[in-house]
């Protein structure tokens, strides 16, 4: 999870959550599995989109992260 310094410096959105990184991992894995032969670098484009989305640009707030993921990750389970 990004540290408070990154948030204070407005390098990342104030509402970014560790669940966002978990979500990105799952999305990238699905994309890799589905496009490995036809578009092997599609994961890279997804990552670029996500990095842009994580930046603080004054955008509207996000939907809250999953409560189940939050509890599971806080307990150290995956």
C-alpha positions as a Markdown table, in Angstrom:
| # | Residue | x | y | z |
|---|---|---|---|---|
| 1 | Unk | 0.0 | 0.0 | 0.0 |
| 2 | Unk | 1.4 | 3.4 | -0.8 |
| 3 | Unk | 2.7 | 5.3 | 2.2 |
| 4 | Unk | 1.3 | 8.4 | 3.7 |
| 5 | Unk | 4.1 | 10.5 | 2.1 |
| 6 | Unk | 3.0 | 9.6 | -1.4 |
| 7 | Unk | -0.5 | 10.6 | -0.5 |
| 8 | Unk | 0.6 | 13.9 | 1.2 |
| 9 | Unk | 2.7 | 14.7 | -1.9 |
| 10 | Unk | -0.4 | 14.1 | -4.1 |
| 11 | Unk | 1.6 | 11.4 | -6.0 |
| 12 | Unk | -1.3 | 9.0 | -5.5 |
| 13 | Unk | -5.0 | 9.4 | -4.9 |
| 14 | Unk | -6.0 | 9.9 | -1.3 |
| 15 | Unk | -8.6 | 7.1 | -1.6 |
| 16 | Unk | -6.2 | 4.4 | -3.0 |
| 17 | Unk | -6.3 | 1.2 | -1.0 |
| 18 | Unk | -4.2 | -1.9 | -0.8 |
| 19 | Unk | -7.2 | -3.7 | -2.3 |
| 20 | Unk | -6.6 | -1.7 | -5.5 |
| 21 | Unk | -3.3 | -3.5 | -5.9 |
| 22 | Unk | -4.9 | -6.9 | -5.3 |
| 23 | Unk | -7.5 | -6.0 | -7.9 |
| 24 | Unk | -4.8 | -5.0 | -10.4 |
| 25 | Unk | -3.0 | -8.3 | -9.9 |
| 26 | Unk | -6.2 | -10.3 | -10.6 |
| 27 | Unk | -7.0 | -8.2 | -13.6 |
| 28 | Unk | -3.5 | -8.6 | -15.0 |
| 29 | Unk | -3.5 | -12.4 | -14.4 |
| 30 | Unk | -6.9 | -12.7 | -16.3 |
| 31 | Unk | -5.6 | -10.5 | -19.1 |
| 32 | Unk | -2.4 | -12.5 | -19.4 |
| 33 | Unk | -4.3 | -15.8 | -19.6 |
| 34 | Unk | -6.7 | -14.5 | -22.2 |
| 35 | Unk | -4.2 | -12.7 | -24.4 |
| 36 | Unk | -0.9 | -14.5 | -24.1 |
| 37 | Unk | -0.9 | -15.6 | -27.7 |
| 38 | Unk | -2.8 | -12.8 | -29.5 |
| 39 | Unk | -1.6 | -9.8 | -27.6 |
| 40 | Unk | 1.3 | -10.7 | -25.3 |
| 41 | Unk | 2.0 | -7.1 | -24.2 |
| 42 | Unk | -1.6 | -6.2 | -23.4 |
| 43 | Unk | -0.8 | -6.5 | -19.6 |
| 44 | Unk | 1.6 | -3.6 | -20.0 |
| 45 | Unk | -1.1 | -1.3 | -21.4 |
| 46 | Unk | -3.4 | -2.3 | -18.5 |
| 47 | Unk | -0.7 | -1.5 | -16.1 |
| 48 | Unk | -0.1 | 1.9 | -17.7 |
| 49 | Unk | -3.9 | 2.7 | -17.4 |
| 50 | Unk | -3.9 | 1.6 | -13.8 |
| 51 | Unk | -0.8 | 3.7 | -12.9 |
| 52 | Unk | -2.5 | 6.7 | -14.4 |
| 53 | Unk | -5.7 | 5.9 | -12.5 |
| 54 | Unk | -3.8 | 5.8 | -9.2 |
| 55 | Unk | -2.4 | 9.3 | -9.6 |
| 56 | Unk | -4.0 | 12.1 | -7.7 |
| 57 | Unk | -5.7 | 14.3 | -10.3 |
| 58 | Unk | -8.7 | 15.5 | -8.3 |
| 59 | Unk | -10.9 | 12.9 | -9.8 |
| 60 | Unk | -14.2 | 11.8 | -8.3 |
| 61 | Unk | -14.0 | 9.4 | -5.3 |
| 62 | Unk | -13.9 | 5.7 | -6.0 |
| 63 | Unk | -16.4 | 3.0 | -5.0 |
| 64 | Unk | -15.3 | 1.7 | -1.5 |
| 65 | Unk | -13.1 | -1.4 | -1.6 |
| 66 | Unk | -14.6 | -4.8 | -0.9 |
| 67 | Unk | -15.1 | -5.4 | 2.8 |
| 68 | Unk | -14.3 | -9.1 | 2.5 |
| 69 | Unk | -11.0 | -8.3 | 0.8 |
| 70 | Unk | -10.1 | -5.7 | 3.4 |
| 71 | Unk | -10.7 | -8.1 | 6.2 |
| 72 | Unk | -8.9 | -11.0 | 4.5 |
| 73 | Unk | -5.9 | -9.0 | 3.6 |
| 74 | Unk | -5.7 | -7.4 | 7.1 |
| 75 | Unk | -5.7 | -10.9 | 8.5 |
| 76 | Unk | -2.8 | -11.8 | 6.3 |
| 77 | Unk | -4.7 | -14.3 | 4.2 |
| 78 | Unk | -4.9 | -14.5 | 0.4 |
